[in-house]
Each structure stands twice: as C-alpha cells, then as structure tokens.
Amino acid sequence: MATFELYRRSTIGMCLTETLDEMVSSGTLSPDLAIQVLVQFDKSMTEALETQVKSKVTVKGHLHTYRFCDNVWTFILQDAVFKNEESQENVGKVKIVACDSKLLTQ
C-alpha cells in the first residue's frame, strides 16, 4: 500500500519524529528502525482515517489562497466554520491539504 507522508506534519507526527530523532541521537534506536517506524505511522494513519472515521464535516470560510501542485490541493481559509451533526467550531485561519486517494493505488 502506498501512502502519503503528509500526516508527519500533524501534531502527533511531529512529536513522533522529534522523539525518534532524540532516540537516534542518544543511540537508543538505529536510523533504519526510526525510518521503519515513520513508514508504519504513515500506513497506520491512512488506514485509520479510511476505516475508522465515519463522521462528515462541512467547512465554510473566506478563501485566502489556493494552489494545485503535483496532484495536491492546498487551501488557506480565513474565518472558517467547521460544522458536524453535533457541534460547530470557528477558526480564524486554517490550512487544508487534500490529496487524491486514487493515487495511493498506483
């Protein structure tokens, strides 16, 4: 299964990367094993989002910037409102990165 590495830039991905870097620096973990952990993280995040997340969210806001490069859409919204069936959240500024999941099967 091919995966995107974009979840590494999430909060949990950055914490994992930082921790692995510290472990490699201290000699607790080999660099090869750290890379294997990151690859498994990418696979696990992709699988979890595909199989376990069932809720839907609508997003409205003022489009500040958009870009399409290498089959990846990037949107920056200002004064965004995220709504699901139960709640609503207002966010001053948000960056949304969207990739075509069909590219994972190639």
Secondary structure per residue as TSV (DSSP state, phi and psi in degrees):
chain	resnum	aa	ss	phi	psi
A	1	M	-	360.0	126.3
A	2	A	-	-82.0	151.3
A	3	T	-	-139.8	162.3
A	4	F	-	-92.7	151.4
A	5	E	S	-94.5	12.0
A	6	L	G	-70.2	-20.9
A	7	Y	G	-73.0	-14.2
A	8	R	G	-67.1	-20.7
A	9	R	G	-90.2	0.7
A	10	S	S	-75.2	169.8
A	11	T	H	-59.3	-46.1
A	12	I	H	-69.1	-35.5
A	13	G	H	-66.6	-40.6
A	14	M	H	-66.9	-38.9
A	15	C	H	-65.1	-42.1
A	16	L	H	-62.0	-47.0
A	17	T	H	-60.8	-43.5
A	18	E	H	-62.5	-42.9
A	19	T	H	-65.5	-42.9
A	20	L	H	-63.5	-39.6
A	21	D	H	-60.4	-43.4
A	22	E	H	-63.3	-40.8
A	23	M	H	-67.7	-37.3
A	24	V	H	-67.7	-42.7
A	25	S	H	-62.5	-36.5
A	26	S	H	-84.3	-6.4
A	27	G	T	85.6	5.5
A	28	T	S	-71.9	-29.1
A	29	L	S	-135.8	142.6
A	30	S	-	-80.7	151.9
A	31	P	H	-59.1	-36.5
A	32	D	H	-63.3	-42.0
A	33	L	H	-67.6	-36.8
A	34	A	H	-62.3	-40.6
A	35	I	H	-65.1	-41.0
A	36	Q	H	-61.9	-38.6
A	37	V	H	-63.8	-43.2
A	38	L	H	-64.9	-39.8
A	39	V	H	-63.8	-41.7
A	40	Q	H	-66.0	-36.7
A	41	F	H	-59.6	-46.0
A	42	D	H	-58.2	-46.1
A	43	K	H	-64.7	-43.5
A	44	S	H	-66.4	-41.2
A	45	M	H	-63.9	-43.7
A	46	T	H	-61.8	-46.6
A	47	E	H	-64.9	-42.4
A	48	A	H	-63.4	-43.0
A	49	L	H	-68.4	-32.6
A	50	E	H	-74.1	-36.1
A	51	T	H	-105.3	-27.7
A	52	Q	T	-107.0	-20.4
A	53	V	-	-93.4	117.5
A	54	K	-	-114.8	-12.3
A	55	S	-	-77.8	155.4
A	56	K	-	-119.1	145.6
A	57	V	-	-129.7	140.2
A	58	T	E	-105.4	144.8
A	59	V	E	-125.7	130.7
A	60	K	E	-132.2	144.1
A	61	G	E	178.7	179.7
A	62	H	E	-90.6	121.2
A	63	L	E	-74.1	115.0
A	64	H	E	-89.6	-47.0
A	65	T	E	-147.2	145.2
A	66	Y	E	-141.6	154.1
A	67	R	E	-154.1	143.7
A	68	F	E	-127.4	113.3
A	69	C	E	-144.7	130.8
A	70	D	T	53.2	44.5
A	71	N	T	62.5	25.6
A	72	V	E	-125.6	125.0
A	73	W	E	-92.4	137.1
A	74	T	E	-126.9	126.0
A	75	F	E	-122.5	135.8
A	76	I	E	-116.8	117.7
A	77	L	E	-109.9	144.0
A	78	Q	E	-113.5	148.6
A	79	D	E	50.6	49.9
A	80	A	E	-81.9	149.1
A	81	V	E	-125.0	121.2
A	82	F	E	-102.6	126.6
A	83	K	E	-127.6	137.8
A	84	N	-	-127.8	-169.4
A	85	E	S	-63.6	-27.0
A	86	E	S	-107.4	-25.4
A	87	S	-	-151.3	174.4
A	88	Q	E	-139.7	138.0
A	89	E	E	-129.9	128.7
A	90	N	E	-96.9	134.4
A	91	V	E	-130.6	132.1
A	92	G	E	-64.5	-46.0
A	93	K	E	-148.9	135.2
A	94	V	E	-142.3	144.0
A	95	K	E	-111.5	126.3
A	96	I	E	-115.2	126.5
A	97	V	E	-114.4	124.3
A	98	A	E	-125.2	130.4
A	99	C	E	-119.4	149.5
A	100	D	-	-75.9	115.3
A	101	S	G	-66.5	-19.8
A	102	K	G	-64.9	-24.6
A	103	L	G	-68.8	-20.9
A	104	L	G	-70.0	-23.4
A	105	T	G	-90.1	-5.1
A	106	Q	-	-82.5	360.0
